[in-house]
Amino acid sequence: MLCHKKGILCCKLHHALIRGMRVRKRPETLSSTRITSARFTHNSPNERIDESLIRNVGILAHIDAGKTTTTERMLYYAGRTETLGEVHHGTTVTDFLQQERERGITICSAAVCFDWKNHRINLLDTPGHIDFTMEVEQSLGAVDGTVIILDGSAGVEAQTVTVWGQANRHRLPSNGRTYEISPIKDDTTLERVRQRLEELIDLLSGMDDGLAQAIIDSDSMENIKLNIILDALRACTAKQLVVPVLLGSSYKNVGVQLLMDGILNFLPAANERNQIYDYFGKEFVGKVFKVMHDKQRGPISLIRAFRGTLKKNSKFITAAGNTETVQRIYEPLADEYREIDSFSAGNIGLCAGPKTTVTGDLVIANASALKSALKRIHKDNTGQPGAIQEDDSLFLTQKLGLQTTIPDAVYFCSIEPPSASQQTQLDKALGEIQREDPSLRVRFDEATGQTVLGGMGQLHLEIIKSRILSEYRIDADLGPLQIAYKEALVEPSYGERTAEKEIAGSKQYVQMAMTISPSDDPNEEQIVLDNSGEAQENLKLVRPRQMAFFRKGAVAALQRGPKLGGQLANCTVKLHALTIGKGTADTFIMATAAQCIGNILAQAKCRLLEPDMFLEIVTPIEYVTPILADLSRRRAIIEEVIAKGTDSKVIKVNAPLAELADYSTTLRIISSGTATVSMEPNGHSPLNDAEETLALQRSLGL
C-alpha cells in the first residue's frame, strides 16, 4: 500500500507488484521482491562493506505493537540467530535487561546487525512507552530511515503519532504495515489490481521525472519495468513524498521477509544522506548516539561512522576537544560482544575505552581534521576564508544538527541509599545511568540535603530504582512522587551583586548587574547582553571565556525557582554590567552569577506552571458519557470526540497531570475494563491562585 503524504490516495501496492507482475510472466524483474526463506552468510566483521549496500534503520511503534517481535523474526530469517526469541518467554535478543524481560517491554534501544540479500542492515530496536521517548530521539540521529509498526487491531495509536513526528523532525523516510489485505484469487481481482497498479504509476509519475520519462518513451503505462517503478518509489520515499505500507504478522511469521526486502528497496543507503560530513573528506568522523555500561568492559559508546574508518587502539577527539582512545571495538548484537578490528563509513560500532563521551558527541579523527572541516564549512556558509570567529563547538552543533533536546521531567522524587556508607556508590551509579539516559535529571537539593531525581514518568523512575538494585546491588529508597512544576516570572526584576574574596593569596572580584524578565517567545535566548552604549563600553572588556562561565552560572541558577525549586520557564536574563578583577578564577565568576540570580528570584514575583498531558481514550460508545463526566471533575479540556468504527469513540483530551493519579485504574472501573488510554506530555499551563495554593500544600506536605 502507498500512502500519499497529503492523504490524497491509498492503493494496494505490493500484491499488485508481486502477483500482478508474475501473471504477466516477467520473473526476471521480481528478484528484489520475491519472498524467500534462504539463509545468508554473515559477512566477515572486518570486511569493508560498500556504503550503497548498507541500510541503517530504526524500528518505531506504540508500546506492544510488535517492534521486538519483528526484530527477532528478522534476525532469525537472516540466519543471525538459530531460534525465534519471544517477548512473552523472555528470550529475545534485543530486550536483554532484566527489567525488560520481567515486564515484557523495551526500555533501552538496542543495536543489531545482519546481512540480507548481500546487503548489511543495522537495525535499532527502540522503546514504545512514552516514558522512554528520549531513547527513541537518541537513536534517530544514527539511522537513515525508519520502519513504523502499526498494530492492525488498534490502528494508529498516540505514541505512534509521537514517534512518527520524531522521524519527521530528523527527515527520515518511514516504512510500516497496515491491517487490510486482498489476495489475488481470480481474473476479476487481477484486473482490479492492474488498475491499482496503473493508478500507482500515474501518481508516482507526477513526483518522479525518471518514471514520467519512461512512460513517455514507451507511450504506455503497461510496459513499465518493475525496476523503474521501484526506483521511483525509492526516490519518492527518500524525499518523504510517499510512505510505502507493507502487510504481515510478525507473531505469525507472515510477511517479515517482504519487510526486509522493502528496507532494501525503499529506504536510503548509508551514502545517500548526511552529505554535510563530506567536509571531513576521508578522515574519520562519527556521532555517539548512545552510551551504556558493561560490568566487565566499562562504558561502551555506540558510534555511527559517517566518513572514514575507526580502528582498534586508535584515538579520536570530540568536538569539545577531549582526546579518547578506542581500546576495543565490537559488532552490534544487543548485549552480545563480538570483537572486530575496525568499522567504516555507514556502519555502527560499539567502542570500549572512551571515558567522557556523551550522547550527541561528534567524534573526529584528530584536531587537524576538525580544523580543516571548520574552515571549509565557514567558507561555504560565509563566502569568507579564514578561522572561525565564534565558538567552534557551537558552530558545529548548529551546522551539523547535533542538538540533543532533552524533554522536561514531569515527576521527581528523592532517592537515598540504605546507609550513608553507600552514598558514594549511589552517586556513581546515578552518574553512569544518567550518562546512558540523558532524560534522567539528577540534582542535589541544598535545602533538604537530598539527592533528587527527575523523570519522564512513574515507570521511568521505578525502572531506575530497579536497575540500581539489580546492577549495582544498592537497595535505594525513593521518596513519594512529586509533580515537576515549572515557575514563571510575572514581571521584570532587577538586581546586582558585588563579590570579593581572597583565595590562596589571590584576590577575587566580580561585580555584575542584570534584569530578569518574562518572555513570550520560548525560543528566545536565555542570556542576552544590554546593547545600550554605556553597557557595551563595559561588556566589551569581558573576555569570551569569562562570559562563557558567566553564562554557565546563570543557566544553572535558572533551573531552580523560588517557590518549589522548579525550572524557570520562558525568561530572559539581560546583563547590563560585568566587571571582573585581574586573576579572578572562572569558577568564582560562575558562582557569583548563580548567587546574583538566586537573590533576584528570591525577591521576584513568580507563578507556578503545571504540566499537562494529552490523553487519547478509546471506549465503547455506551461509556462515553460517564467518562466525560469524570474528566470534567479533573479540570480536563475535551478537544475532540470522534467515531472509531461503528461501536467505539476516541476522546482526545488535555488534562493537568496532577489530576491523573491512577487514572488508568479509574477508567477501567468506569468502562468495565473495555476502555484504553494513552498519554504523553503536552506542555505547561499557569495555575490560578486557588490552584497554586493547593499545589504548594501538596508539594510541601502541608
N, C-alpha and C positions, 0 to 999 in steps of 0.2 A: 504494500500500500504506500502511496505517496501523498504526503500532506503538504499542500502549498502553504508557505509561511503565512500568507494573509488569510488562510482558511477558505479559499475560493473553490478548491477541488479536492476531493478524496476519491481515489480509484484503486482497484486491485492492481498490484504491480508484479510481485514475484511469481505468482502462479501463472500470470499471463506470459511472463518471460520464459519460465522454465517449461511449463506444459504446452503453452500455445506454440512456442518456437519448436518444441520437439515434434509436434504434429506436422510442422512444416518441413521436417526432415533436414534440420541443419545441426546435427550433433556436434560438428566441429566447432560451433560457436558457443557450446554450452559448458565447456570445461571449467570456466570460472565460477559457475553457479550450481553445478550438479552436486548433490549431497553424496558423500562417500564416507565409509567407516574405516578407510585405510589409515594406519598409523604412520607417523612421520618421524624420521630420525632427528633427534635434537642436535642442533649444531654444536660443534666444539666451542666451549666457553670462551676461548681466546681467539676464535676465528673472527676476523673483521667482516662485518655484515654491511652491505651497501645500504645507505640510508633510505633509498627508494623502496627497500624491502622490509622496512621497519614500520610498525604501527604502534604508537603509544596511546592507549585508550583508558579512559576512566569509566567505571560502571556505576551508575547512579539510579536511585529509586526511593520511593517511600519505604518505611520500615515493613518488613515481611512481604515485600513484593517478589522476592526471589533472586536478589543480586548474587548472594553467596552460592546458592544452588546452581545458578547459571555458570558462575566461575568454576565450580567443581566439575561440571559437565565439560566445559571447555578443556580443562586440564586433562581430563580422562580421555576425551576423544582425540586430543593431540598427542596422547601417549606420554604425557608428563607424569601422570600418576597411574597406578595399576588398579586401584579400586575407586569406586564412587564415594566421595565423602558426603555425609548427610548432616544437615543442621540439627535435626531432632535427635541424632545419635551422638552429637558432639565430636564428629570425626572429620570435620572439614579442614582443609589446608590453611585457608586464609583467616578463619576465626580461631586463632591459636591461644589467645589469652584465656585464663581460667574463667574470668567473668563472662567472656563471650560464649563459651561453651555451656556455662551454667544457665545463662539467660536466653541463649539461642538468638542473640543479636550481634551485629557488628558494631564494635566500639572504636577500634583503631583501623585506619586504612592500611591495606596490605598490598605489597607489590609481588607479582608473579610474572614469569616469562615462559613462553612456549613457542614452538615452531608449528606453522600450519601452511601447507602447500608452498614450501620453500620461502616463506616469509617469517619474520620474527614478530610476535605480538607481546608487548609489555603491557600488562593489564593491572590496573589499580582498582581493587575492590574497596568501596567506601561505605561508611555507615549511612543508615537511613533515618535514624532517630534525630529529631531536631536538636537535642542536647549536644550532639557531636557534629554539628554542621561545619565547625572550624576544620575538622579533619577533611571534609569534602573540599573546602576552599583551598587548603594547602595542596591537595593532590592535583587540582585542576591546573596549577602552574607548571606541571610536569608532563601533561598529555597534549595530544594534538586533535583529539576527537573524543566523543562520549557515546556510550550506549546507555539509554534510559529504559529501564524495565518497568512496564506497567502491569499491574495485576488486573487480568481481564474481568474478574468478578467484582472488583471495586472501582475500576476506571481510573481517571486522573485524580490523585489524592493531593492533599495540601502540600506535603513535603516534596512530592514530585514536581509541583509548580515551583517550589523554592529552589531545588537543585537544577531545574531547567533554567531558571533565571541566573543561577551561578554560572552555568555553562555559557549562557549568552554573554555575560559580562566578560568572560575570557575569550569570547568569539570562537567557541568550539562548536563544530557541526555535531548534531545529536542523531542517534540511531536507536530505535526501540521496537516494541511489539504492541499489537492491539488484540482484541478478543473475537474478531469475526473472521470466518474462513469459508470459501465456497469452492470446493474441489471440482475440477473439470471431469464430468462423467459422460456427457453426451454431446452431440453435434450442436444442439441449441446453446448449451453452456459455452462450448468452444467458440461459437460465433460471438456470443456476448463478450467473452474475454478478448477476442480480437478487436472488438470495438473499443474496449477499455484501453487496450494497448495503443490503438490509434489516438485516443484521447490523450494518453500519456505522452506520446511522441509529439503531438500537437502542442501540448502545454510546455514541454521541455524546449521545443524549437523556438519558443518565444523568449527563452532565457539563455540559450546556448547557441552561439554562432556556428560552431562546428556541425551540430546536428541540423541546423537550418540549411547550411550549405549542402549537406548530404542529401537532404530532401529535394533541394533544387536540382542537384546533379542527376538524381535518379528519377525526377519528375513523379515521385510517388512515395507514400509512407509505407507501402507494403514490403519493399525490398531493402529496408534499412537493416544493416547488420547489427547483431546484438552488441558487439564490442563498441560500436558508435553510440548506441543508447546508453550503455554502461558508462562510457567516458563522459557523456553529457550529464548523467545522473551524478557522477562523482564530482564534476566541476560545479554543478549547482548546489550540491550538498556542502562542498568546501566553502562556497560563498554564502552559505546559510540562507539560500533561497528556498530550499525544499528540505524535507525530513523523510528519509525512507523509513517505512514501518514494516517489520517482519513479524510473522506469526509463528507461535510454537508454545510448547510447555516444557520448561527445563525439568520440572519434577517428574514428568512422564517421558523424558528423554526424546522429545519431538522438536525438530527444527533447530537444534543447537548448532549443528554443522553449518546450516544455512546462515545463521547469525555470524559465525566465524568467517564464512565467505563474504558476507556483507561488510564486515570490518575491512577486509582486503579490498573489496570492490569500491566502496563508497567513502571511506574515511581517509584523511590526508596521510601521506607518507611523512616520515620524520624530516625530510629535506624540503618539504613544501610549505613550511611555516617558519616563523622566527628568523626572518632574514636580517633583523636588526643585529644579530650576532655575527654577521659577515664582517663587521668592523674589526673583529678579532683575528681575521684571517684563518690560518691553520693552527693557531695557538689554542690550547685547551681553555674552554670556558663552559661552566655549568651552573646549575642552580640547586641549592639544597631545598627539597620540598618536604622533608620530614626528618626528625631525629628520634631515635629510640635507644634504649639502654639494654644491654645484654650482660648477664652476670659474669660471664667469662671474658667477653670481648670488650666490655666497656661501652661508651657511646658509639652508636653507628649512625652515620649521616647518609641518607638516601639522596643521591645526586643524579639529576638528569643532565647528560652531556649534550651541549648544543653544537660545539665545534671542537675539533682536535681529539686527542686521546689522553686519558689519565692512566698512569701505570702505578703498579705497586711500588712502594718505597720512594715515590716521588713527592714533591712538595707543591703546594699551591698557596695563593694568598686570597683573602676575602676582600671585598670592595672596601671594607673598613680598615684594611691594612694589616690584619693579623696573618701570620705565616703558620701553616699547618702541614703536618707530614701524614701521608697515607701509608699506614703500615700494612694493611691487608685490604683486599677488595673481594667482595662476594657477589655472586649472581643472585637476583631476586627470586625467592620462592618462599614468601611469608617468613616463618621463623626458622626455616632450614638454611644452612650456610654452606654453599659450595664455592670454594675459593677459586678465583681466577686471577690472571696476571694484569689485565687491563680491561677497559671498556672505552668505546669510541663514540663519536657524534651520533646522536639519535638514540642511544641506549641508556639504560639505568644501571647504576652500580651502588652497592652498599659498602661504604668506606669506613673502616675502623682506624682510629688514630687521631682524627681532628678533635680538639678539646673544646673549642669555643664556638664552633659553627652553630647557627640557629636557623630556624625555618625562614626561607626567603633570601638567605645569603647568596650573593653572586660570588662564585669562586673562579679564579683566573690562574693561568699557569705561573705568571710572575709579574713583578711590578712593571717591567718594561712593556709587556703585552697590554697591561691595563692603561698605561700612559699613552701608548700609541693609539689604542682604541678611543680613548677620551678625546685625543686631538682630532681624529677622523670624524667622530660624532659631532664635536664642536664646530668643525669646519663646515660640515654638511648642513648643520642647523643654523649657523650664523653667517656662513659665507666668509668668515674670517679665520685665517690660520693662527696658530699660537696656543698658548696654555689656557686651561680653563680658569675663568675668573671667579667661579662660585665653588662652593663645597663639592668635592669630587663625588662623595657617596650620594649626596642629594641629587646631583646631576644624573648619575647612573640610575638612581631609583626612578626619576621622572622619565628618562628616555627608554629604559628597558622594562618599565612596568613592574618593578619589584615590590610595590607597596603591599604589605600584608595588613589587611583590615581585620582587626580583632574585634569581634562583637562584644557589646556591653554585657556584663554579668547581670542576671535577673534575680539571683539568690546569693546570699552569703551566709557564712556561719563561722564560728570559731573552731579551732582544732587544737587539741592539747595531747601531749604524749602521756602514757600511763605513769611516768615518773620523770622528774627533772633531769635525771641522768641520760634520758633518751632524747632530749630536746635537740641536740646536735645531729643525731641520726635522722630525726624527723625533718629538720631543716634541709638536710642533704637529700632526703627522699623527695620532698616537695620541689626542690630545685631541679632534680632530674625529671620529675613528671611535668613540671612547668615548661622545661625545655622541649619536651615531646609535645606538649599540649598548650599552645600559647593562649587558648581561651580560658585557662585556669588562672585566676588572679590570686596572688599571694602577697599579703602585706602585714606588717607588724603595727598593731594599734597601741600607740604610746599611752593613751588614756586608760586602757584596761590591762595592758601588758600581755595581750593575747595575740597569737597568730590568727589572721582572718583569711578565709578562702572565699573567692567569688567564682560562681559557675553559671553555666547556661540553664541549669535546672536541677531538680531534686535528684534525678537519676545520675546526672553528671557527678554531683558531689558524693553520692553513695558509691559510685564506681571508684572515685579517688580514694575514699576510705578503704574500700575492699582491696585495692591494689597495694596500698601502703601495708596492709596486713599480710597479703599473700606474697608480695615480692620483697618486702623489707622487714617482715616479722615485727611490726610495731602496731600494737592494738590501740590506735589513737581514738580519742573521744571527739565526736563532733557535737558542737552546741546546737541549739534549736535553729532551724532555718529562718532567715530574715530576708525580707524583700529588699532588693538593691535599689533604693530610691536615688534619684539624682536631685541636684539642687540648682536653682536658677536665681540670679540677681534680679531684683525688682527695679533698681535704679543704679546709676553710676556711683562709684565710691572711690575717693582719693586717699592716698596715703604716702608716707615717706619714711625712710629709716636710715640711720647712720650707725655703723658698727665699727668699733675699734677694739683691737685686742693684740697682745703680744704673744707670739707662739715661737718657742725655741729661740728667743732673742730677735725675732723678726716681727716688725710692726705690721699689723694687718689693718687695712682701712677701706671701707666701702660706704658710699653714700648714694642713695637712689630715691627717685620719686616716680609714682605711676598712678594711673587711674584704671580701675577695672569696671567694665561696662557690659550690660546685657547686649546680646547680638541677635538679630532676626535671621541672619544667614548662618546655617550650620556649617557651611564650607569656608567661612571667613577664617583668616589666620588668627591663632590664639594670641600670638605676641606680635605687636606692631610698634613701630617707632614714631614718635611725635615728629611730624615733618615741618614744624614751625622753625623759623630761622634761629631763634635762641636755643631751642633744643638740639638742632643739628650741629651747632657750634660745639656743644658739649659732647654729643654722642659720637661725633666723628673721631674723637680721641680714643675711643674704646676699641681695643684690638678684637679681631674676629674670634679668636679663641676665647677671650674673656666674655664676649657676647654669647657665645655658644654655651658657656657654663651658666650664664645668667638665665638663658632660655631653659636649660635643664632644670634648674631650681624652680623656675616659675611654673613650668608644666607639671612638675611633681606636686607642687603645692595646690594646683587646681584640681587635683584628684580627691581632695578632702574638703568638703564644705563644712560650715559651722553648725548646722542643725543635727545631722545624723552621720556626718563624715562621708556623705555621698559625693560622687564626682560632680564638679561644676559643669553645667551644660550651657552651650551657646553663649560664651562670654569672651571678651577680648581684653587683654592687658595692653594698655598704651604706656610705653616707657617715655617719660619726659626728661629724666636726667640720670646719669650713671657716672660716678666718679670713683676711680679705683687707685689706691695708693701703690707706689712702687714696691715690688716684692710681695704683693698680696697673693696668697695661694688661690688657685682656681676653685678649690672646694669651699673656701671661705666666701667667695662670690656667690656660689650656688646656694650655700646655707643662708646667706643674708637675703637673697631673693625669695627663698621659701618663707623665711620669717616675716618679711615685709608683707607678702601676700596673705599669710596667715593672720597678721594683725588687721589688715584691711577687711578681710572677710569676717573676722570676729565682730566688727562694728557695722557691717553691711546688712541690709535688709534682704533676706532670701526667702524663697518659697520652694516647697518640695514638689518634685515631679515623680509620678508613679509610673511603673512600667505597665504597658498594655499588651494584651495578647490577642492575636487573630485566631478565631475558632471556626472550624468547619464541621458542622454536625450533620450527620446523615441519619434520618429517622423515618420509620413508617409514618404515614400521614396522620393516623389517629393519635399520635403523641405530640404533634406539633404544638397544639395549644398549651398543654401543661409545661412543655419545655420552654416556650416563650414566656410564660408566666414566671417560671423560676429565674430565667435570665433577667427579667425586669427588676427582680429584687437584688440583682448583683451589679447594678449600675452599668449594664451592658447596652451597647448600641447595636440594634439589628440592622445590618447593612443590606441583606438580601435573603429572600426565601424563594428557592426555585425548585421546579419539579425534577425528579430523577426517576425516569421510568414512569409507570402508572401507579405505583404503590408507595413511593418514598418522596421525601423532600430533603433538600440541602439548605441548611440555615447557616448563613455567614454572619459572624458576629465579631465586634470589637469590645473587649471587656477588660477591666483592671485585673492584674494578676492577683492583687490582694483579695479579690472576691472569688477566686477559683480554687481554693484549697479543697482537695478531694472531689473536684467536680466530676471526674470520670465515674466515680462511685455513685454520686447523686444521679447522674444521667442514666446509669444502668438501672437504678431503682425506679426512676420515673418511667422509663420505657420498657420495663420488664426484661432488661438485658438485650433489647433489639437495636438500640441506637449506638452509634460510634462517634467519637470526637477526635480531631487532631488539632494541635495548636502550635503557634510559633510567635516569637516576639514581634511586636508591632509598634515600636517607639514608646514615647513617654507623654503623659498629659499632666498639666498642673492641677493641684488639689485646691479646693476651696478651704476656707478657714476651719470649718467643722470637720471636714475630711482629714485635714492636716493634723488637727488636734488628736483625732483617733489614731492616725498613723504614728504619731510621736509616742502616744501612750503604748501602743502595741510594740513598737520597736524598743522602747526603753523599759518595758515591763512594768509600767505604772498602772 
